[in-house]
Amino acid sequence: MLDLTQAEAEALQVAKMFMDYKVVRAGRAPVSNIRKDSVVRVEWVSSSQRSFPTARSRAAYLWLYDNNWRYREYCERHRNVLQQRANGEDVPIYIWTSDLLLGCHGIEVAIRPHLYPWPSFGDTDIPQRLQQLHRCSPGSHTSIKTSFMRKVHSRIAAYSLDFMLQCLLYDIHMARSLMMLVSIAERQNAAPETLSTNYHTFDIYWKHQADILSDVVRRRGASANCFITIAPAEWKFPLHSPLFEAYDKDRSDYIYGRLSEIQGVLTQHLYHVLMKTVYNRKSFYTKASPSCRRSSEPWSLGASELNLGCYLEATARRNAQSIWKGNALSIS
């Protein structure tokens, strides 16, 4: 499937995605940023008469239809929608946003079939598949984010390059998480905000983080916080050559493209390098707290008085937003 050209892969799609976004570049930043401006929209392909550009594309379609029951299911739904429209029924060609985010399990298989050749590859239908196999109970919690991040960290670069797919999974993940939160709040007769301390989209999350940092400062007797915002569009950072050399070419005809197209991988790289550096030294250290000095010489951040030394353990907190939207990760 990965050997298919773009035209061959698009011929397999049952539905297509649309989204409003804007490419922005701040100041002299070497990398542009993609700003997501709307929720992802999905429409069925308008024609039931499939035209395959090559015999290989047709063979891929027949293989998917025979071996991927989720893909076959969406092909039949697509055929039914077009048949109803042909009969004069008022059936929209698009999928309602509420149905898309909450009810279309495995929709990514219909949109990117070449990236989901087997039903077990799906990200948004994990509970349904595992319950059919008796491998999880109806009350089990599964993670779309964890499932997709495993693909992003795999050797298949197509997952980390497909910005639209990342946005689709992000929207579905957020919608289902928020609906689950509202449902729990209704059962417990409580406001959703009071149960949202683990959701960074709510103000109470950040207030809770501020309280934690205040407690750390009070316990340590000094403020030793370092806030690092990781945004690929704002950093010039050493890149791992085997991983990024193919993208570090400012030429539109280069086989892989430019660094601006792999914001997710860039953000993850910056995040892992900095967190590894920080945790190797265990903590942040300032000369204002000599009692925390260790025998080994701390690594200096530069001309600043701030060094890496002995007490990151409590003061370094990770507030990680999703890379799917191209947002920054922050280490504080």
Backbone hydrogen bonds, N-H to C=O, Kabsch-Sander energy under -0.5 kcal/mol:
donor,donor_aa,acceptor,acceptor_aa,energy
4,L,1,M,-1.5
9,A,5,T,-2.5
10,E,6,Q,-2.4
11,A,7,A,-1.3
12,L,9,A,-1.3
13,Q,10,E,-1.1
14,V,110,A,-2.6
15,A,110,A,-1.1
16,K,43,E,-2.9
18,F,41,R,-2.6
21,Y,19,M,-0.6
22,K,35,R,-2.1
24,V,22,K,-0.6
24,V,33,N,-3.3
27,G,25,R,-0.5
29,A,26,A,-2.2
33,N,24,V,-3.8
35,R,22,K,-3.4
35,R,33,N,-0.6
36,K,34,I,-0.6
37,D,20,D,-2.6
37,D,35,R,-0.5
38,S,20,D,-0.8
41,R,18,F,-3.2
43,E,16,K,-2.3
44,W,93,I,-2.9
45,V,14,V,-2.5
50,R,48,S,-1.1
52,F,50,R,-0.5
58,R,54,T,-1.6
59,A,55,A,-2.3
60,A,56,R,-2.0
61,Y,57,S,-2.0
62,L,58,R,-2.3
63,W,59,A,-2.1
64,L,60,A,-2.5
65,Y,61,Y,-2.6
66,D,62,L,-1.7
67,N,63,W,-2.2
68,N,64,L,-2.5
69,W,67,N,-0.6
72,R,68,N,-2.2
73,E,69,W,-2.0
74,Y,70,R,-1.9
75,C,71,Y,-2.1
76,E,72,R,-2.0
77,R,73,E,-2.0
78,H,74,Y,-2.5
79,R,75,C,-2.2
80,N,76,E,-2.3
81,V,77,R,-2.3
82,L,78,H,-2.1
83,Q,79,R,-2.0
84,Q,80,N,-2.4
85,R,81,V,-2.2
86,A,82,L,-2.0
87,N,83,Q,-1.4
88,G,85,R,-1.4
89,E,84,Q,-2.3
91,V,89,E,-2.0
95,I,42,V,-2.5
96,W,94,Y,-0.5
100,L,96,W,-2.9
101,L,97,T,-2.6
102,L,98,S,-1.9
103,G,99,D,-2.1
104,C,99,D,-1.7
105,H,103,G,-1.5
107,I,104,C,-1.4
109,V,106,G,-1.5
110,A,106,G,-0.6
110,A,107,I,-0.7
111,I,107,I,-1.3
112,R,108,E,-2.8
115,L,112,R,-1.5
116,Y,112,R,-0.7
116,Y,113,P,-0.7
121,F,118,W,-1.8
122,G,119,P,-1.6
129,R,125,D,-2.1
130,L,126,I,-2.6
131,Q,127,P,-2.3
132,Q,128,Q,-1.6
133,L,129,R,-1.3
134,H,131,Q,-1.1
135,R,130,L,-3.2
136,C,130,L,-0.7
140,S,137,S,-2.0
142,T,140,S,-0.6
144,I,142,T,-0.5
147,S,143,S,-1.7
148,F,144,I,-2.5
149,M,145,K,-2.6
150,R,146,T,-1.5
151,K,147,S,-0.9
152,V,148,F,-2.3
153,H,149,M,-2.1
154,S,151,K,-1.3
157,A,155,R,-0.9
159,Y,156,I,-1.0
161,L,157,A,-1.3
162,D,158,A,-1.1
163,F,161,L,-1.4
166,Q,162,D,-1.8
167,C,163,F,-2.2
168,L,164,M,-2.3
169,L,165,L,-2.3
170,Y,166,Q,-2.1
171,D,167,C,-2.6
172,I,168,L,-2.3
173,H,169,L,-2.6
174,M,170,Y,-2.7
175,A,171,D,-2.6
176,R,172,I,-2.3
177,S,173,H,-2.1
178,L,174,M,-2.6
179,M,175,A,-2.2
180,M,176,R,-2.0
181,L,177,S,-2.0
182,V,178,L,-2.5
183,S,179,M,-2.3
184,I,180,M,-2.3
185,A,181,L,-2.3
186,E,182,V,-2.2
187,R,183,S,-2.0
188,Q,184,I,-2.0
189,N,186,E,-0.6
190,A,185,A,-2.7
194,T,191,A,-1.2
195,L,191,A,-0.6
195,L,192,P,-1.2
196,S,193,E,-1.1
199,Y,196,S,-1.7
200,H,198,N,-0.6
202,F,199,Y,-1.7
205,Y,202,F,-1.0
206,W,202,F,-0.9
207,K,203,D,-2.1
208,H,204,I,-2.1
209,Q,205,Y,-2.1
210,A,206,W,-2.3
211,D,207,K,-2.1
212,I,208,H,-2.0
213,L,209,Q,-2.4
214,S,210,A,-2.2
215,D,211,D,-2.2
216,V,212,I,-2.0
217,V,213,L,-2.4
218,R,214,S,-2.3
219,R,215,D,-2.2
220,R,216,V,-2.6
221,G,217,V,-2.1
222,A,217,V,-0.5
224,A,222,A,-0.7
228,I,226,C,-0.6
228,I,331,I,-3.3
229,T,227,F,-0.5
230,I,228,I,-0.6
230,I,329,L,-3.6
231,A,229,T,-0.9
234,E,231,A,-2.5
235,W,231,A,-0.7
235,W,232,P,-0.6
237,F,235,W,-0.5
241,S,239,L,-0.6
243,L,240,H,-0.8
244,F,240,H,-2.5
245,E,241,S,-2.5
247,Y,244,F,-1.1
248,D,244,F,-1.6
249,K,247,Y,-1.9
249,K,257,G,-0.5
251,R,249,K,-1.8
254,Y,251,R,-1.4
261,E,258,R,-1.7
262,I,259,L,-1.8
263,Q,260,S,-0.5
266,L,262,I,-2.4
267,T,263,Q,-2.9
268,Q,264,G,-2.3
269,H,265,V,-2.4
270,L,266,L,-2.6
271,Y,267,T,-2.5
272,H,268,Q,-2.7
273,V,269,H,-2.4
274,L,270,L,-2.4
275,M,271,Y,-2.6
276,K,272,H,-2.3
277,T,273,V,-2.2
278,V,274,L,-2.7
279,Y,275,M,-2.8
280,N,276,K,-1.7
281,R,277,T,-0.9
281,R,278,V,-0.8
282,K,279,Y,-0.5
283,S,281,R,-1.1
283,S,309,G,-0.7
285,Y,307,N,-3.1
287,K,305,E,-0.7
289,S,286,T,-1.9
292,C,289,S,-1.8
293,R,290,P,-1.8
299,W,308,L,-0.8
300,S,298,P,-0.5
301,L,306,L,-1.4
307,N,285,Y,-2.6
308,L,299,W,-2.2
309,G,283,S,-1.5
309,G,307,N,-0.6
311,Y,284,F,-1.9
313,E,282,K,-1.1
315,T,311,Y,-0.7
316,A,312,L,-3.1
317,R,315,T,-0.8
319,N,317,R,-0.6
319,N,330,S,-2.0
320,A,318,R,-0.7
321,Q,319,N,-0.7
321,Q,328,A,-0.6
325,K,322,S,-0.8
326,G,323,I,-1.6
327,N,322,S,-0.9
329,L,230,I,-1.9
330,S,319,N,-1.5
331,I,228,I,-2.9
332,S,317,R,-3.1
332,S,330,S,-0.5
